[in-house]
């Protein structure tokens, strides 16, 4: 049975990961990303990467999974930011 901290970790995993999904869908549908800050996306990619490395050092599956999902979603947003920029 999961303890309280594992449940909190699972809630954090879901909330943190799902938080970027609506923006990803909106950006994909509208093909507009000019309101997204590339530097913020870059910082989020660096942060997620750092957390993944930290998670591996601690053997913490919640940290690894959460930030791996965040990394993928933010990386996809950064790619869309580059693809959908106006020439």
C-alpha positions as CSV (number, residue, x, y, z in Angstrom):
1,X,0.0,0.0,0.0
2,X,1.2,3.5,-0.9
3,X,2.1,5.8,1.9
4,X,1.0,9.5,2.1
5,X,4.3,10.8,0.5
6,X,3.9,8.4,-2.5
7,X,0.4,9.7,-3.0
8,X,1.6,13.3,-2.8
9,X,4.4,12.4,-5.3
10,X,1.8,10.9,-7.7
11,X,-0.4,14.0,-7.4
12,X,2.6,16.2,-8.1
13,X,3.6,14.0,-11.1
14,X,0.2,14.2,-12.6
15,X,-0.4,18.0,-11.9
16,X,3.1,19.1,-13.1
17,X,3.0,17.0,-16.2
18,X,-0.6,17.7,-17.2
19,X,0.0,21.4,-16.7
20,X,1.8,21.9,-19.9
21,X,-0.5,19.7,-22.1
22,X,-3.3,22.4,-22.7
23,X,-0.7,24.8,-24.0
24,X,0.8,22.2,-26.2
25,X,-2.6,21.4,-27.7
26,X,-3.5,25.0,-28.1
27,X,-0.2,25.8,-29.8
28,X,-0.6,22.8,-32.1
29,X,-4.2,23.7,-33.1
30,X,-3.6,27.4,-33.7
31,X,-0.1,27.1,-35.1
32,X,0.7,30.2,-33.1
33,X,3.5,30.4,-30.5
34,X,4.5,34.1,-30.5
35,X,3.2,34.6,-27.0
36,X,5.5,31.8,-25.7
37,X,8.8,33.0,-24.3
38,X,11.6,30.9,-25.9
39,X,13.9,31.8,-22.9
40,X,11.3,30.5,-20.4
41,X,11.0,27.3,-22.4
42,X,14.7,26.9,-22.5
43,X,15.0,27.5,-18.7
44,X,12.2,24.9,-18.1
45,X,14.1,22.4,-20.3
46,X,17.3,23.0,-18.3
47,X,15.4,22.7,-15.0
48,X,13.7,19.5,-16.1
49,X,17.0,18.0,-17.3
50,X,18.7,19.0,-14.0
51,X,15.8,17.4,-12.0
52,X,16.1,14.2,-14.1
53,X,19.8,14.0,-13.3
54,X,19.1,14.6,-9.6
55,X,16.3,12.0,-9.7
56,X,18.7,9.4,-11.0
57,X,21.3,10.3,-8.3
58,X,18.6,9.7,-5.7
59,X,17.0,6.8,-7.5
60,X,13.7,8.6,-7.2
61,X,11.2,7.4,-9.8
62,X,8.7,10.2,-9.1
63,X,11.3,12.9,-9.9
64,X,12.6,11.1,-12.9
65,X,9.1,10.4,-14.4
66,X,7.6,13.8,-13.7
67,X,10.5,15.7,-15.2
68,X,10.9,13.4,-18.1
69,X,7.3,14.1,-19.1
70,X,7.8,17.8,-18.5
71,X,10.9,17.8,-20.6
72,X,9.2,16.1,-23.5
73,X,6.2,18.5,-23.4
74,X,8.3,21.7,-23.0
75,X,10.7,20.5,-25.7
76,X,7.8,20.0,-28.0
77,X,6.6,23.5,-27.2
78,X,10.1,24.9,-28.0
79,X,10.1,23.1,-31.3
80,X,6.7,24.5,-32.1
81,X,7.9,28.0,-31.1
82,X,10.7,27.6,-33.7
83,X,8.5,26.1,-36.4
84,X,5.6,28.5,-36.1
85,X,7.6,31.7,-35.9
86,X,6.8,34.4,-38.5
87,X,9.4,34.9,-41.1
